[in-house]
């Protein structure tokens, strides 16, 4: 992954570049043109730029100054693995340069913004695979497949594994390996069966566990955060407030009427 900040404008020269890997980039801000062997297209905020490996291209800023993108780079073998898990997808080429800013892409763009603000996020690997899936599905997908009994059983196993190791550092790769599945296959199947991503599920369960400890215990807020799998107190406070609408200390005061309102961090 890489963050691309460009400050070029209409008066700046245009250079030819080449994609080293397969590239899926989330356009966060700014507008620019992209041209390669498949023609020319205008990229705008909320769209995905799709680049094929070893393809030469040029970006121009005839209509404004600068842009900001988060680019995800993939080996072709990984894109083929992702394609095998998508219904009706038998190709991994990009005959088009762009997926427009569709409503269904909005969660991906929002998560890309969050990743730009916090580059070390543990959800980065998952987001990269979701980007790859969105690109291939947007170009080549067929009808969705129903949930099978085998998928349901395997995801029930995954949920038990997550619950048993809820506060441990669980990456997408570790979970997939434990279940004998490829990373994207596991991610796609989990979202299909459970309705949300593995990272979102684990985050929600950790926050719920933290809320219960805040309500019933007297530990310091920092101790609650670390005990529930959060390695950074500020991240815990931010995530907790986003989920429950109040800070952890305010939640404790509200949940325990006898509390003095003075909390130890």
Secondary structure as GFF3:
##gff-version 3
##sequence-region A 1 265
A	DSSP	beta_strand	2	6	.	.	.	ID=ss1
A	DSSP	beta_strand	16	18	.	.	.	ID=ss2
A	DSSP	beta_strand	22	29	.	.	.	ID=ss3
A	DSSP	beta_strand	32	36	.	.	.	ID=ss4
A	DSSP	beta_strand	39	43	.	.	.	ID=ss5
A	DSSP	beta_strand	48	51	.	.	.	ID=ss6
A	DSSP	beta_strand	56	60	.	.	.	ID=ss7
A	DSSP	beta_strand	67	74	.	.	.	ID=ss8
A	DSSP	alpha_helix	76	84	.	.	.	ID=ss9
A	DSSP	beta_strand	98	99	.	.	.	ID=ss10
A	DSSP	three_ten_helix	103	105	.	.	.	ID=ss11
A	DSSP	alpha_helix	106	117	.	.	.	ID=ss12
A	DSSP	alpha_helix	124	140	.	.	.	ID=ss13
A	DSSP	alpha_helix	149	164	.	.	.	ID=ss14
A	DSSP	alpha_helix	172	178	.	.	.	ID=ss15
A	DSSP	alpha_helix	183	194	.	.	.	ID=ss16
A	DSSP	alpha_helix	198	216	.	.	.	ID=ss17
A	DSSP	alpha_helix	221	227	.	.	.	ID=ss18
A	DSSP	alpha_helix	233	244	.	.	.	ID=ss19
A	DSSP	alpha_helix	248	255	.	.	.	ID=ss20
###
